[in-house]
Amino acid sequence: MRLWALCGLAALCGVARGEVAATGVVVRVVERTGGALFEQALAHPATLDAVPTIKASAPLVVDFGARGADGAAVELDQALVSLQHADTGAEAVFAARPAKGGQYRASVAPKDIRRQLGSAPGRYRVALVLGSFEHGGLVYELGVADVAGKARPAPRPALGPKPEIHHRFAEPQRMPNAAVSVLFAALVAAPLAGLLGAWARLGVNVANLKRERAGSLAFMALVSTYMALAAAYWVGIRLLPMLGYTLALALPTYLVGQYALSRRIEWSHE
C-alpha cells in the first residue's frame, strides 16, 4: 500500500468532526541489550534532526499518543508506521498496538527487518499514519532513516517465455556382425560337445545309474541347473542374482553328489 493510499484511507476513514493530532512521539533505535542508539522526541510537525540507522540488531520503535481537537485522548481505529524506500518507492507498513497510559507503540521487529527491509537496504522515509472514524486522519512525516542490510537481486518473473529445450536422442550402439556372435557361441559350446564326444569314445556306461536312480538323477538335475544358470547369465540375467542362485545350489549339489558317489562305491565292492 503506497503512502498516498494511506493518506486517503486516513482522511476517509469516517465522517470527521475534527482533527486527530499525534502527541508524545518518541522515535528510538534500540539495541538487543535494551540500550537506545538513537532517541528523539518530536512534536508535530517537527522531523528528525539526524538520520538513524536501522538494522536487525538495532530495530526501530516509535511511541506516540493521539488526541482530538478538544484535547481529549482519542482511541485510534488505524495506527501505522510506514517506511518507504526513497529510490524504489517500495513500502513496508507496520501496525502499532495500544500501550500503557493510552499510548501506542509500533515496533519493527528484527525478523521484519530481515524479511522485508534487509534485502533492500538504503534510505527510507518514515511516516506515522493515524486514523479515527470520529476525528479523521493524520499523516505525520517523521523524517528519514537508513536501513542496513545486504541487497539481493530482484527475483525473476514467474511468468514469461522459458528457454527452449533441445533434446538429442542417444545414437544407437554399433553392434558386431551376426556371424561374429554365432562364431563366439559355437566356441563356447565346443567344450560341451567335446566332452560328450569323449564320453562316447571312452564308452561311458550309463546303465549303472539305474542302481542309484534317485541320487544320480538329483545330481544330474542340479548340474543341469548350473548349466541353465550359465545360459541365463549369457542371455541377460544380472551377475549378482546369478551368484546368489549358484551359492544356494552349491551345498545341495555337494551333498547329493557325495551321496550318489558313496552309493556307487559301495555297490562296486559288492
C-alpha positions, 0 to 999 in steps of 0.5 A, a space after each residue: 500500500 503506497 503512502 498516498 493510499 494511506 493518506 486517503 484511507 486516513 482522511 476517509 476513514 469516517 465522517 470527521 468532526 475534527 482533527 486527530 493530532 499525534 502527541 508524545 512521539 518518541 522515535 528510538 533505535 534500540 539495541 538487543 541489550 535494551 540500550 537506545 542508539 538513537 532517541 528523539 522526541 518530536 512534536 508535530 510537525 517537527 522531523 528528525 534532526 539526524 538520520 538513524 540507522 536501522 538494522 536487525 540488531 538495532 530495530 526501530 520503535 516509535 511511541 506516540 499518543 493521539 488526541 482530538 481537537 478538544 484535547 481529549 485522548 482519542 482511541 485510534 481505529 488505524 495506527 501505522 508506521 510506514 517506511 518507504 524506500 526513497 529510490 524504489 518507492 517500495 513500502 513496508 507498513 507496520 501496525 502499532 498496538 495500544 500501550 500503557 497510559 493510552 499510548 501506542 507503540 509500533 515496533 519493527 521487529 528484527 525478523 521484519 527487518 530481515 524479511 522485508 527491509 534487509 534485502 533492500 537496504 538504503 534510505 527510507 522515509 518514515 511516516 506515522 499514519 493515524 486514523 479515527 472514524 470520529 476525528 479523521 486522519 493524520 499523516 505525520 512525516 517523521 523524517 528519514 532513516 537508513 536501513 542496513 542490510 545486504 541487497 539481493 537481486 530482484 527475483 525473476 518473473 514467474 511468468 514469461 517465455 522459458 528457454 527452449 529445450 533441445 533434446 538429442 536422442 542417444 545414437 544407437 550402439 554399433 553392434 558386431 556382425 551376426 556371424 561374429 556372435 554365432 562364431 563366439 557361441 559355437 566356441 563356447 559350446 565346443 567344450 560341451 560337445 567335446 566332452 560328450 564326444 569323449 564320453 562316447 569314445 571312452 564308452 561311458 556306461 550309463 546303465 549303472 545309474 539305474 542302481 542309484 536312480 534317485 541320487 544320480 538323477 538329483 545330481 544330474 538335475 542340479 548340474 543341469 541347473 548350473 548349466 541353465 544358470 550359465 545360459 541365463 547369465 549369457 542371455 541377460 540375467 544380472 551377475 549378482 542374482 546369478 551368484 546368489 542362485 549358484 551359492 544356494 545350489 552349491 551345498 545341495 549339489 555337494 551333498 547329493 553328489 557325495 551321496 550318489 558317489 558313496 552309493 556307487 562305491 559301495 555297490 562296486 565292492 559288492 
